[in-house]
């Protein structure tokens, strides 16, 4: 008759809290080992939390919509259905949980009490990071109304505050009246009022779409975007893929697409131009040693998610194909893990899968470049031969790359993009996989 605590699990190095979206079980329900108990959401991904032990849920400690710190107990499970023994912390996070329950409370309070306003109000690391980046002082942070548990300031609260911060700043700086008029004029046209007629329907963005919207706006504000283009002759790859596709599918039990071939070429080019594989921290440049390629994937909801193939340069084409297919399938079924969409150093997006010839993608911060591939189309092309120029029908594709002009100049951006094209056009059509 032992009671155990179900702990909010560790979801990734940079994730400190998660929001409870939905309880799949209620108090009194029996659960089996590894059975999903609730759905949670982070700034990165939605996922299910399974129970590491079987029993009966005797108490649910947080309700849907609550934001919970990693490592906190979220439910009590009775191993035999009716005991009153002291709760034991289950080893969901092994290195942190080998303590008694009272010590567990002290450990969990540590990250929260690092920043306390007025001794009563706690702020999550995510909110504090946003405040630090936007230059919000602790006194200003205290004035932001919170909608979270115990009036906590959530990410949405601070982002909404930032949108209208100009109006607040104007009121606070009465001693400089000459600034008041321009600031008021800048804030007034916050274009949130659209013409709505009786036949229109207003639909609120879902949580993921709001996160995408915020991320895209932040990226454009952060990085001066420049986009370069190149056209690639994909004929050798198209013909090679058509030739080996039936044999590969029969042997491996899965299809080979163009995506792993693109990723292989990108990884090779990054080794040649490591200045693309960086991120920016203020006036510091962080050179990334790992080559982790993110692949933008469309979800059934219409939203996007970017699973990351870690150490892509160390994988052969078979391994890349397996990883691409696995991530694509699990993305469509909302089965990706938080760690699988983190730590990307470069992103590939396929705008051609929707029929577009080319695109101007937005950089996936904190990366400094993103490459888009367009649709592969047959077209007449002038070829230079030993017998003179000829016109031939070739499979052609546009590639475009947007890059952060703070640290990537046209020479580096253009040279890298051309090198990817060279690797694709020089593809060994005699290779076997």
Buried (B, 14 or more C-beta within 10 A) or exposed (E): EBBBBBBBBBBBEBBBBBBBBEBBBEEEBEBEEEBEBBBBBBBBBBBBBBBBBBBBBBEBBBEEEBBBBBBBBBBBBBBEEEBEEEBBBBBBBEEBBEEEEEEBEEEBEEBBEEBEBEEEBBBBBBBBBBBEEEEBEEEBBEEBEBEBBEEBBBBBBBBBBBEEBBBBBBEEEEEEEEEBEEBEEEBEEEEEEEEEEEEEEEEEEEBBBBBBEBBBEBBEEBBEBBBBBBBBBBBBBBEBBEEBEEEBEEEBEBEBBBBBBBBBBBBBBBEEBEBBBBBBEEEEEEEBEEBBBBBBBBEEEEBBBBBBBBEBBEBEBBBBBBBBBBBBEBBBEBBBBBBBBBBBBBBBBBBBBEEBBBBBBBBBBBBBBBBBBBBBBEEEBEEEEEEEEEEEEBBBBBBBBBBBBEBBEEEBBBBBBBBBBBBBBEBEEEEEB
